[in-house]
Amino acid sequence: MADRTRSSSPPEETALRRRPRNARGEGDKLREEILQATLRLVADESRMQIVPLSLREVAREAGVTAPAIYLHFADKEELSIAAVRRLFEQLLDAMDQVEGDSHELPPDRRLAELAHVYCRFAEHNPLYFRVMFGDHDRHQNEMALLADRWRTAVTRLAATGMRLTQTPEAAAVSVWSAVHGRILLRNSAGQVWNLGDVHDFVEELTRSITTADGGPRG
């Protein structure tokens, strides 16, 4: 018969025993594991509905004690900001990758490829996408970096002699807002409006900001 007098260990201690301790100097590894645990929770809609994101839940997911999180993050808000910043980094990396891969394509195709990868990120990571743009006031730097990618791609059209139906700055705003808005519409109006494929929309949008004759409009 089992010894009923023996007390069970707290969940945090049990989790810590399951996870090998990091060696000295591996604090960055622990920080990354905590971030990845947070992102796994954010991406799991069923778990997030039952248990709101908390440091205790993150600790359980990462296999560490809750106090260990405070070695790297002052509180839940700081952890949340760092996690969302990591998501922006992933999106920016994907956009930079396609920018490099498409360097031999015409400028209008490079713009289209940039928009396509933006849409694919949103399609593959719908919960991440929602979180990233849910509190943009905390991520003005990341938003500025995104704006630079769109601005560069659209300005390249004019710089290579392609005529635009708008000024480059206005066209960059139009493209980003149109692509982003179309993604959001899929979630809110996709059941009542036949929106079609977002990538077809990207192709049509790219064509719409260029014209065979006439200069930029003020």
Backbone as CSV, one residue per row, in Angstrom:
resi,resn,N_x,N_y,N_z,CA_x,CA_y,CA_z,C_x,C_y,C_z
1,MET,0.857,-1.204,0.000,0.000,0.000,0.000,0.882,1.239,0.000
2,ALA,0.489,2.221,-0.737,1.288,3.433,-0.838,1.249,4.201,0.461
3,ASP,2.324,4.902,0.760,2.406,5.718,1.964,1.584,6.981,1.792
4,ARG,0.415,7.040,2.470,-0.481,8.174,2.307,-0.010,9.392,3.085
5,THR,0.998,9.227,3.928,1.455,10.355,4.737,2.463,11.218,3.983
6,ARG,2.988,10.746,2.859,3.986,11.504,2.124,3.312,12.607,1.335
7,SER,3.750,13.828,1.491,3.148,14.969,0.790,3.690,15.051,-0.619
8,SER,2.851,15.499,-1.525,3.270,15.659,-2.919,3.980,16.981,-3.083
9,SER,4.892,17.051,-4.049,5.654,18.272,-4.291,4.802,19.283,-5.045
10,PRO,5.045,20.571,-4.823,4.332,21.600,-5.587,4.573,21.423,-7.071
11,PRO,3.613,21.798,-7.933,3.773,21.631,-9.383,5.034,22.279,-9.916
12,GLU,5.416,23.473,-9.355,6.601,24.152,-9.869,7.862,23.334,-9.609
13,GLU,7.939,22.693,-8.408,9.111,21.898,-8.102,9.154,20.650,-8.968
14,THR,7.984,20.047,-9.201,7.931,18.870,-10.061,8.398,19.214,-11.461
15,ALA,7.928,20.357,-11.979,8.335,20.781,-13.319,9.824,21.020,-13.385
16,LEU,10.398,21.617,-12.329,11.817,21.907,-12.327,12.641,20.639,-12.331
17,ARG,12.171,19.586,-11.617,12.902,18.327,-11.619,12.875,17.673,-13.000
18,ARG,11.791,17.881,-13.736,11.709,17.272,-15.067,12.651,17.954,-16.048
19,ARG,12.957,19.220,-15.810,13.758,19.992,-16.748,15.194,20.083,-16.259
20,PRO,16.192,19.676,-17.068,17.591,19.797,-16.635,17.934,21.259,-16.371
21,ARG,18.715,21.475,-15.310,19.126,22.841,-14.992,20.122,23.345,-16.033
22,ASN,20.027,24.633,-16.356,21.008,25.227,-17.247,22.330,25.393,-16.518
23,ALA,23.409,25.181,-17.232,24.724,25.387,-16.646,24.970,26.873,-16.451
24,ARG,26.007,27.182,-15.671,26.349,28.583,-15.464,26.619,29.251,-16.811
25,GLY,26.162,30.493,-16.937,26.389,31.212,-18.183,25.355,30.927,-19.245
26,GLU,24.335,30.097,-18.935,23.320,29.772,-19.929,22.009,30.489,-19.646
27,GLY,22.106,31.661,-19.028,20.911,32.434,-18.737,20.143,32.818,-19.985
28,ASP,20.876,33.098,-21.071,20.211,33.455,-22.326,19.369,32.293,-22.844
29,LYS,19.854,31.073,-22.601,19.098,29.899,-23.034,17.790,29.801,-22.262
30,LEU,17.841,30.054,-20.961,16.623,30.009,-20.149,15.659,31.099,-20.589
31,ARG,16.170,32.290,-20.859,15.313,33.388,-21.311,14.590,33.002,-22.607
32,GLU,15.333,32.371,-23.514,14.735,31.952,-24.785,13.678,30.881,-24.555
33,GLU,13.934,29.951,-23.653,12.956,28.902,-23.365,11.671,29.504,-22.792
34,ILE,11.805,30.516,-21.954,10.633,31.179,-21.387,9.848,31.891,-22.490
35,LEU,10.559,32.561,-23.396,9.882,33.232,-24.508,9.148,32.226,-25.386
36,GLN,9.808,31.117,-25.693,9.189,30.111,-26.552,7.974,29.488,-25.866
37,ALA,8.052,29.278,-24.570,6.904,28.752,-23.829,5.743,29.737,-23.899
38,THR,6.042,31.021,-23.765,4.997,32.044,-23.857,4.343,32.016,-25.227
39,LEU,5.146,31.900,-26.283,4.608,31.901,-27.635,3.774,30.643,-27.902
40,ARG,4.170,29.528,-27.323,3.364,28.314,-27.492,1.990,28.497,-26.858
41,LEU,1.960,29.139,-25.704,0.679,29.383,-25.043,-0.184,30.345,-25.855
42,VAL,0.427,31.395,-26.376,-0.314,32.376,-27.173,-0.923,31.719,-28.402
43,ALA,-0.214,30.761,-28.980,-0.673,30.112,-30.212,-1.719,29.031,-29.958
44,ASP,-1.930,28.659,-28.701,-2.870,27.595,-28.365,-4.180,28.221,-27.884
45,GLU,-5.100,28.432,-28.792,-6.330,29.153,-28.474,-7.156,28.419,-27.423
46,SER,-7.197,27.104,-27.472,-8.005,26.362,-26.509,-7.477,26.538,-25.092
47,ARG,-6.174,26.523,-24.930,-5.598,26.700,-23.599,-5.742,28.140,-23.115
48,MET,-5.611,29.092,-24.012,-5.726,30.496,-23.619,-7.144,30.837,-23.197
49,GLN,-8.128,30.149,-23.753,-9.512,30.411,-23.374,-9.806,29.926,-21.959
50,ILE,-9.163,28.842,-21.571,-9.417,28.262,-20.252,-8.586,28.950,-19.176
51,VAL,-7.305,29.175,-19.463,-6.401,29.755,-18.483,-5.785,31.021,-19.076
52,PRO,-6.144,32.194,-18.572,-5.497,33.423,-19.057,-3.987,33.339,-18.850
53,LEU,-3.245,33.978,-19.744,-1.797,33.922,-19.667,-1.316,34.478,-18.330
54,SER,-0.563,33.685,-17.601,-0.019,34.100,-16.313,1.411,33.595,-16.220
55,LEU,2.191,34.205,-15.336,3.572,33.760,-15.168,3.628,32.325,-14.653
56,ARG,2.665,31.944,-13.829,2.635,30.566,-13.327,2.409,29.577,-14.472
57,GLU,1.510,29.919,-15.389,1.250,29.036,-16.515,2.449,28.980,-17.450
58,VAL,3.111,30.120,-17.656,4.315,30.144,-18.484,5.402,29.283,-17.851
59,ALA,5.564,29.410,-16.538,6.573,28.612,-15.839,6.296,27.119,-15.997
60,ARG,5.028,26.741,-15.875,4.662,25.339,-16.034,4.983,24.858,-17.452
61,GLU,4.688,25.688,-18.440,4.957,25.318,-19.830,6.451,25.209,-20.104
62,ALA,7.234,26.087,-19.493,8.686,26.083,-19.710,9.397,25.045,-18.856
63,GLY,8.697,24.509,-17.828,9.329,23.538,-16.949,10.278,24.169,-15.953
64,VAL,9.943,25.371,-15.493,10.769,26.060,-14.506,9.873,26.510,-13.357
65,THR,10.485,27.010,-12.308,9.703,27.587,-11.217,9.314,29.006,-11.611
66,ALA,8.198,29.485,-11.080,7.758,30.849,-11.382,8.815,31.887,-11.008
67,PRO,9.494,31.759,-9.851,10.519,32.756,-9.516,11.655,32.832,-10.540
68,ALA,11.906,31.733,-11.266,12.991,31.751,-12.255,12.710,32.746,-13.366
69,ILE,11.440,32.992,-13.655,11.089,33.937,-14.711,11.547,35.339,-14.344
70,TYR,11.498,35.660,-13.038,11.856,37.012,-12.607,13.343,37.297,-12.768
71,LEU,14.142,36.284,-13.019,15.555,36.511,-13.297,15.742,37.207,-14.635
72,HIS,14.718,37.109,-15.508,14.838,37.653,-16.862,13.762,38.672,-17.212
73,PHE,12.631,38.610,-16.529,11.530,39.523,-16.826,10.956,40.052,-15.512
74,ALA,10.800,41.365,-15.449,10.350,41.984,-14.199,8.927,41.585,-13.834
75,ASP,8.084,41.419,-14.851,6.688,41.086,-14.603,6.068,40.544,-15.885
76,LYS,4.782,40.245,-15.824,4.093,39.671,-16.988,4.083,40.637,-18.159
77,GLU,3.963,41.925,-17.874,3.932,42.903,-18.957,5.239,42.919,-19.736
78,GLU,6.356,42.889,-19.017,7.648,42.884,-19.699,7.823,41.615,-20.523
79,LEU,7.388,40.485,-19.999,7.464,39.228,-20.742,6.589,39.297,-21.989
80,SER,5.391,39.830,-21.863,4.481,39.926,-23.009,5.064,40.806,-24.097
81,ILE,5.662,41.935,-23.708,6.262,42.843,-24.683,7.402,42.145,-25.411
82,ALA,8.229,41.427,-24.670,9.354,40.714,-25.286,8.874,39.630,-26.240
83,ALA,7.803,38.931,-25.866,7.275,37.871,-26.729,6.718,38.440,-28.025
84,VAL,5.970,39.535,-27.918,5.412,40.148,-29.134,6.524,40.718,-29.997
85,ARG,7.550,41.278,-29.361,8.689,41.782,-30.141,9.333,40.643,-30.931
86,ARG,9.397,39.463,-30.326,9.965,38.314,-31.038,9.123,37.968,-32.269
87,LEU,7.802,38.100,-32.163,6.935,37.824,-33.311,7.179,38.821,-34.428
88,PHE,7.342,40.078,-34.085,7.665,41.081,-35.103,9.001,40.762,-35.771
89,GLU,9.946,40.299,-34.982,11.244,39.923,-35.548,11.080,38.803,-36.571
90,GLN,10.216,37.839,-36.265,9.989,36.738,-37.201,9.376,37.239,-38.502
91,LEU,8.407,38.137,-38.389,7.786,38.692,-39.594,8.781,39.513,-40.393
92,LEU,9.550,40.354,-39.726,10.544,41.173,-40.417,11.603,40.302,-41.086
93,ASP,12.022,39.231,-40.414,13.001,38.312,-41.002,12.444,37.664,-42.268
94,ALA,11.169,37.282,-42.222,10.546,36.659,-43.394,10.478,37.648,-44.557
95,MET,10.157,38.901,-44.260,10.091,39.918,-45.306,11.478,40.216,-45.862
96,ASP,12.479,40.247,-44.990,13.847,40.488,-45.452,14.350,39.315,-46.295
97,GLN,13.937,38.112,-45.922,14.353,36.932,-46.684,13.809,36.978,-48.109
98,VAL,12.529,37.294,-48.251,11.941,37.352,-49.586,12.482,38.545,-50.361
99,GLU,12.843,39.603,-49.650,13.454,40.760,-50.305,14.781,40.360,-50.951
100,GLY,15.564,39.579,-50.223,16.829,39.119,-50.776,16.644,38.094,-51.883
101,ASP,15.701,37.180,-51.700,15.482,36.121,-52.682,14.935,36.651,-54.004
102,SER,14.248,37.798,-53.958,13.598,38.310,-55.167,14.363,39.455,-55.814
103,HIS,15.640,39.620,-55.470,16.374,40.800,-55.930,16.529,40.868,-57.445
104,GLU,16.383,39.741,-58.142,16.513,39.754,-59.599,15.174,39.988,-60.303
105,LEU,14.089,40.058,-59.555,12.769,40.259,-60.155,12.516,41.740,-60.420
106,PRO,11.581,42.070,-61.316,11.193,43.468,-61.522,10.633,44.048,-60.225
107,PRO,10.701,45.367,-60.056,10.286,45.987,-58.795,8.826,45.736,-58.421
108,ASP,7.931,45.657,-59.413,6.532,45.405,-59.067,6.346,43.988,-58.539
109,ARG,7.128,43.034,-59.079,7.052,41.674,-58.576,7.661,41.566,-57.181
110,ARG,8.700,42.344,-56.912,9.305,42.326,-55.579,8.316,42.850,-54.546
111,LEU,7.567,43.870,-54.927,6.536,44.390,-54.032,5.469,43.333,-53.780
112,ALA,5.044,42.667,-54.839,4.030,41.625,-54.693,4.522,40.496,-53.790
113,GLU,5.778,40.093,-53.955,6.326,39.015,-53.136,6.388,39.424,-51.670
114,LEU,6.691,40.694,-51.416,6.699,41.187,-50.043,5.301,41.093,-49.430
115,ALA,4.300,41.479,-50.200,2.918,41.411,-49.715,2.482,39.961,-49.507
116,HIS,2.898,39.078,-50.401,2.539,37.667,-50.270,3.096,37.068,-48.969
117,VAL,4.353,37.370,-48.651,4.946,36.782,-47.445,4.287,37.356,-46.194
118,TYR,3.864,38.602,-46.255,3.123,39.213,-45.144,1.807,38.454,-44.925
119,CYS,1.125,38.161,-46.025,-0.137,37.413,-45.931,0.086,35.996,-45.438
120,ARG,1.136,35.358,-45.900,1.400,33.981,-45.460,1.684,33.931,-43.969
121,PHE,2.412,34.914,-43.471,2.672,34.940,-42.031,1.354,35.016,-41.268
122,ALA,0.447,35.878,-41.731,-0.850,36.019,-41.065,-1.679,34.750,-41.188
123,GLU,-1.618,34.090,-42.348,-2.385,32.857,-42.557,-1.882,31.735,-41.661
124,HIS,-0.571,31.618,-41.533,0.015,30.525,-40.763,0.028,30.798,-39.264
125,ASN,-0.091,32.068,-38.881,-0.009,32.436,-37.467,-1.143,33.396,-37.095
126,PRO,-2.392,32.990,-37.249,-3.501,33.925,-37.028,-3.557,34.492,-35.614
127,LEU,-3.283,33.673,-34.603,-3.321,34.176,-33.233,-2.157,35.114,-32.954
128,TYR,-0.986,34.770,-33.471,0.154,35.667,-33.331,-0.159,37.021,-33.964
129,PHE,-0.707,36.978,-35.169,-0.992,38.207,-35.912,-1.953,39.091,-35.123
130,ARG,-2.950,38.474,-34.516,-3.921,39.231,-33.740,-3.267,39.898,-32.539
131,VAL,-2.385,39.164,-31.863,-1.711,39.700,-30.684,-0.752,40.822,-31.070
132,MET,-0.023,40.649,-32.159,0.980,41.629,-32.573,0.378,43.006,-32.791
133,PHE,-0.800,43.043,-33.391,-1.382,44.327,-33.751,-2.522,44.727,-32.815
134,GLY,-2.593,44.047,-31.680,-3.639,44.372,-30.729,-3.298,45.540,-29.824
135,ASP,-2.000,45.819,-29.649,-1.576,46.918,-28.780,-0.361,47.582,-29.410
136,HIS,-0.588,48.243,-30.550,0.529,48.770,-31.334,1.252,49.921,-30.647
137,ASP,0.627,50.551,-29.647,1.287,51.662,-28.952,2.563,51.209,-28.256
138,ARG,2.615,49.940,-27.860,3.805,49.428,-27.181,4.897,49.006,-28.159
139,HIS,4.572,49.011,-29.437,5.522,48.473,-30.411,5.708,49.437,-31.586
140,GLN,5.878,50.713,-31.248,6.053,51.720,-32.282,7.332,51.497,-33.091
141,ASN,8.384,51.041,-32.442,9.632,50.796,-33.168,9.454,49.687,-34.194
142,GLU,8.782,48.607,-33.787,8.554,47.503,-34.724,7.638,47.938,-35.873
143,MET,6.645,48.761,-35.566,5.756,49.260,-36.610,6.524,50.129,-37.592
144,ALA,7.466,50.935,-37.082,8.284,51.775,-37.959,9.159,50.922,-38.867
145,LEU,9.679,49.818,-38.342,10.502,48.927,-39.164,9.671,48.275,-40.270
146,LEU,8.440,47.902,-39.949,7.550,47.366,-40.973,7.267,48.411,-42.044
147,ALA,6.991,49.641,-41.595,6.714,50.714,-42.545,7.889,50.932,-43.493
148,ASP,9.103,50.807,-42.984,10.292,50.985,-43.825,10.344,49.942,-44.933
149,ARG,9.931,48.708,-44.620,9.954,47.653,-45.653,8.988,47.996,-46.783
150,TRP,7.774,48.431,-46.425,6.797,48.792,-47.455,7.265,50.028,-48.232
151,ARG,7.798,50.994,-47.528,8.252,52.232,-48.172,9.370,51.939,-49.177
152,THR,10.311,51.103,-48.780,11.424,50.766,-49.661,10.934,50.077,-50.924
153,ALA,10.020,49.123,-50.759,9.533,48.357,-51.911,8.766,49.233,-52.889
154,VAL,7.963,50.160,-52.379,7.171,51.008,-53.263,8.035,52.097,-53.892
155,THR,8.940,52.677,-53.118,9.826,53.709,-53.658,10.676,53.159,-54.781
156,ARG,11.026,51.873,-54.700,11.814,51.242,-55.749,11.086,51.283,-57.094
157,LEU,9.779,51.210,-57.065,9.010,51.281,-58.309,9.287,52.593,-59.030
158,ALA,9.188,53.702,-58.294,9.420,55.013,-58.906,10.879,55.199,-59.281
159,ALA,11.777,54.689,-58.447,13.199,54.868,-58.693,13.654,54.165,-59.964
160,THR,12.967,53.123,-60.367,13.337,52.392,-61.586,12.521,52.842,-62.788
161,GLY,11.797,53.968,-62.645,11.090,54.542,-63.782,9.655,54.109,-63.939
162,MET,9.157,53.237,-63.060,7.768,52.816,-63.178,6.855,53.923,-62.656
163,ARG,5.822,54.244,-63.405,4.920,55.325,-63.024,3.887,54.807,-62.016
164,LEU,3.610,55.639,-61.019,2.660,55.275,-59.982,1.404,56.120,-60.086
165,THR,0.301,55.582,-59.616,-0.940,56.347,-59.581,-1.000,57.225,-58.334
166,GLN,-0.010,57.090,-57.430,0.090,57.904,-56.227,1.548,58.276,-56.005
167,THR,1.803,59.187,-55.088,3.181,59.430,-54.690,3.705,58.169,-54.008
168,PRO,5.031,57.940,-54.000,5.564,56.731,-53.359,5.141,56.579,-51.906
169,GLU,5.156,57.674,-51.136,4.777,57.575,-49.727,3.305,57.188,-49.582
170,ALA,2.448,57.829,-50.372,1.018,57.524,-50.317,0.760,56.092,-50.789
171,ALA,1.500,55.669,-51.814,1.319,54.313,-52.330,1.743,53.276,-51.295
172,ALA,2.814,53.553,-50.542,3.270,52.621,-49.512,2.209,52.472,-48.429
173,VAL,1.618,53.590,-48.016,0.544,53.546,-47.022,-0.645,52.760,-47.567
174,SER,-0.991,53.012,-48.821,-2.141,52.341,-49.431,-1.935,50.828,-49.491
175,VAL,-0.739,50.413,-49.902,-0.469,48.983,-50.049,-0.528,48.287,-48.690
176,TRP,0.176,48.829,-47.722,0.207,48.179,-46.400,-1.196,48.125,-45.791
177,SER,-1.896,49.259,-45.811,-3.223,49.278,-45.192,-4.197,48.375,-45.933
178,ALA,-4.074,48.307,-47.253,-4.969,47.454,-48.029,-4.712,45.974,-47.735
179,VAL,-3.445,45.577,-47.730,-3.102,44.177,-47.459,-3.496,43.797,-46.037
180,HIS,-3.142,44.650,-45.089,-3.460,44.357,-43.689,-4.976,44.317,-43.473
181,GLY,-5.674,45.286,-44.049,-7.126,45.318,-43.899,-7.802,44.117,-44.525
182,ARG,-7.286,43.674,-45.658,-7.863,42.502,-46.327,-7.695,41.249,-45.470
183,ILE,-6.577,41.147,-44.780,-6.357,40.020,-43.878,-7.371,40.048,-42.730
184,LEU,-7.588,41.224,-42.160,-8.533,41.341,-41.053,-9.963,41.073,-41.509
185,LEU,-10.301,41.487,-42.718,-11.646,41.246,-43.238,-11.943,39.758,-43.357
186,ARG,-10.928,39.000,-43.673,-11.134,37.549,-43.788,-11.679,36.983,-42.492
187,ASN,-11.207,37.524,-41.354,-11.642,37.028,-40.055,-13.014,37.548,-39.652
188,SER,-13.335,38.795,-40.028,-14.578,39.401,-39.555,-15.717,39.312,-40.558
189,ALA,-15.403,39.309,-41.857,-16.462,39.330,-42.871,-16.374,38.165,-43.849
190,GLY,-15.441,37.261,-43.611,-15.248,36.160,-44.555,-16.433,35.238,-44.702
191,GLN,-17.306,35.180,-43.671,-18.452,34.284,-43.729,-19.646,34.896,-44.455
192,VAL,-19.657,36.206,-44.595,-20.814,36.870,-45.210,-20.470,37.540,-46.528
193,TRP,-19.197,37.517,-46.895,-18.775,38.186,-48.115,-17.751,37.311,-48.807
194,ASN,-17.974,37.029,-50.059,-17.036,36.201,-50.813,-15.826,37.045,-51.192
195,LEU,-14.807,36.995,-50.351,-13.645,37.863,-50.536,-12.636,37.300,-51.527
196,GLY,-12.715,36.020,-51.798,-11.724,35.431,-52.687,-10.402,35.213,-51.974
197,ASP,-9.425,34.789,-52.718,-8.115,34.477,-52.155,-7.318,35.756,-51.927
198,VAL,-6.703,35.873,-50.766,-5.959,37.087,-50.440,-4.776,37.294,-51.377
199,HIS,-4.211,36.211,-51.901,-3.066,36.352,-52.794,-3.489,36.863,-54.172
200,ASP,-4.695,36.523,-54.595,-5.234,37.142,-55.811,-5.426,38.636,-55.591
201,PHE,-5.872,38.985,-54.398,-6.044,40.392,-54.052,-4.711,41.132,-54.129
202,VAL,-3.635,40.515,-53.642,-2.308,41.125,-53.691,-1.894,41.406,-55.130
203,GLU,-2.144,40.450,-56.019,-1.765,40.641,-57.418,-2.523,41.813,-58.044
204,GLU,-3.803,41.883,-57.781,-4.610,42.978,-58.326,-4.195,44.309,-57.720
205,LEU,-3.901,44.316,-56.453,-3.488,45.548,-55.784,-2.180,46.067,-56.366
206,THR,-1.236,45.184,-56.598,0.041,45.598,-57.157,-0.136,46.235,-58.529
207,ARG,-1.001,45.638,-59.327,-1.261,46.210,-60.658,-1.957,47.558,-60.560
208,SER,-2.785,47.738,-59.519,-3.604,48.945,-59.447,-2.807,50.202,-59.121
209,ILE,-1.624,50.062,-58.515,-0.867,51.261,-58.165,0.128,51.648,-59.239
210,THR,0.193,50.898,-60.319,1.042,51.263,-61.441,0.172,51.504,-62.666
211,THR,0.686,52.312,-63.568,-0.066,52.625,-64.770,0.884,52.793,-65.939
212,ALA,0.374,52.550,-67.099,1.245,52.625,-68.281,1.545,54.045,-68.692
213,ASP,0.675,54.989,-68.363,0.939,56.380,-68.731,0.463,57.296,-67.602
214,GLY,0.938,58.516,-67.671,0.591,59.480,-66.629,1.582,59.413,-65.490
215,GLY,1.838,60.519,-64.829,2.822,60.576,-63.756,2.156,60.383,-62.415
216,PRO,2.976,60.505,-61.354,2.406,60.366,-60.010,1.373,61.430,-59.736
217,ARG,0.365,61.037,-59.005,-0.661,62.005,-58.629,-0.315,62.584,-57.261
218,GLY,-0.498,63.902,-57.134,-0.154,64.555,-55.870,-1.109,64.211,-54.813
